[in-house]
Amino acid sequence: MSASQKYSEVIETNGVKVPFFPHVITPKIERPMRNNRYEGGECAALRDILQPGDRVLELGAGIGLISTVAAMANGVASVTAVEANPELIPVIEETHRLNEVTTVDLRNGVVCPNAQKKAPFYLRADFWASSMEPDSRPFKKKKHLPCFNIHALVEETKPTVIVCDIEGGEAGLFDEVDLTGVRAMILEMHPKVYGEKTVNEITNLIEGQGLKFQVPDKPSTVRYFERPGQGGQKPAPVKAEAPRPEQSTEEVGSRAALIINPDLSWMTDKPWEPKKARFLVTTCMKDEGPFILEWLAWHKSIGIQDFVVFTNDCTDGTDLLLDRLEEMGELRHMPNPAKIFENPAFQPFALAYTPHLSEFKKADFYISMDVDEFINVRVGKGKLHELLEKTGPFDALSMSELNHGSNMREEFEPGLMIDQFPRHQREAPGKFRSRRGVKTIVRLGDKLKYVRNHRPDMRIDAGEVTWIDGSARPTEHFHNDATENGMDIRGSYDLVALNHFSLRSLNSYLVKMFRGDVVVKGKMVSQRYWRQRDRHGEDHINFDRQKPDFKKKYNALMKDAKLKKLHEECCRAHQARIDELVNQKVFKERRDWVRDSIWAPQLAEAAKAPKKKGG
């Protein structure tokens, strides 16, 4: 590729213009780039710490984003950027040209800890995956590139700030480098390449040279180091859901509470025996009383044995109903451990506690899910053991969500969601609507590293990981990228779907707005949330095959007089909350917005559609 090659679009991301070469900026990074999330943490951190007179050394220049940010900062004395991938050099040059940056010293080659002249470099289809190691992913080409000795490079450029993202090449790179003149470093770690132990070794090494690791506000693979007394404003580099090894922190006002990710190295694979398989589901709840019995009966009827429900701040009787279910032996109800620390990170705390549960230690499979999500097995009688028999052994099966819209129901009515909201979004959307979230059935064994909400993290040192989608198709999408919680769902619903009743009726949605996010305290559900999910164009992924057994279990639960009374009290509390909200300004405005901006155009469009003959 040459700089003269044409491109049809310029993307502006994080204040930098970038040429859109589709074969370089693939869909995987195009979306976050357009949303200002691609290297957003690094850009923000760099802008925060740069001072007049700084000399910046960037190792791994990518598409030229970071070097451009550095060069555009006021008073920066010099910027040296090294990029190994020769195919990216013209892209970087074009990024610099678009932003009128002329002062970057751009070099093509590999940074090495020794004085060798050349080193192998493995080119991959995704430029960000190209690296000096051959084993993490398949590569398309191997090249021997000139080396820049890190000692000589630091001596020559005398950097005060180092930014490093070289896909694992940082391991061992700084072992004997004198960093005395460096006051700040932004370093991307790659534990999937070299493991958690090496992450800690690199951190300790840099801290040993007087650069203190600054714990970020959110778990991140980007680590910021600052020499005490010489830094600027502390940045908070963030990469969603890419936790630090063995621990993470959640900010609570001015106090940080430590969340320990339990060591799962004790786990071993159990025999693959679908009909004997034991499943555990954990979930977080707040004010979900009217909907619990249907959800529980459904999943009991398809073969899930164990449920642990963590609650916080319930006002509608959810906690009392769950207590009764625990008395009946149907589940275990626990207060969310985050309450002990007065910490709003309800889900991270619950997930960190989960491996300590006796139910977890007995289970063969684990699922983290919500009370508005229904696992819909589409083979046999809809049982989970039938799904396992159909797929064969796997380590993780990520089920694609299928959102059920409001079906234009305004009022809350006690009853079954699967009957009230049968219509859902398209099973086969177009390309630009094809990305949806997932929840994952995780096999508990020696390949599991951490449990998470949407998907697990798997170890890279325990052999090949078998990760499949809901059609039993192999996918490396999640294992290769710890930040991914969704996927292109086209063709992924053949064997199992995750039917998601995220809205329910319009008035129940107002209660959800009031309640906020059960995962993140104080986070109100947005208009965008409704617009994305209120889709009901199809109804063919239904619940018919499971209904007979589900109804038996549901009716059995409702025969308990005390439980039935508690359920009815939850429904009354839900309606009372609706009555309280409908005349408050913010909720009235949201309801009017749905009626006028979402439903009215849909009804008008439906009225124009030609009617079928015969009515």
Disulfide bonds with the S-S distance in Angstrom:
none
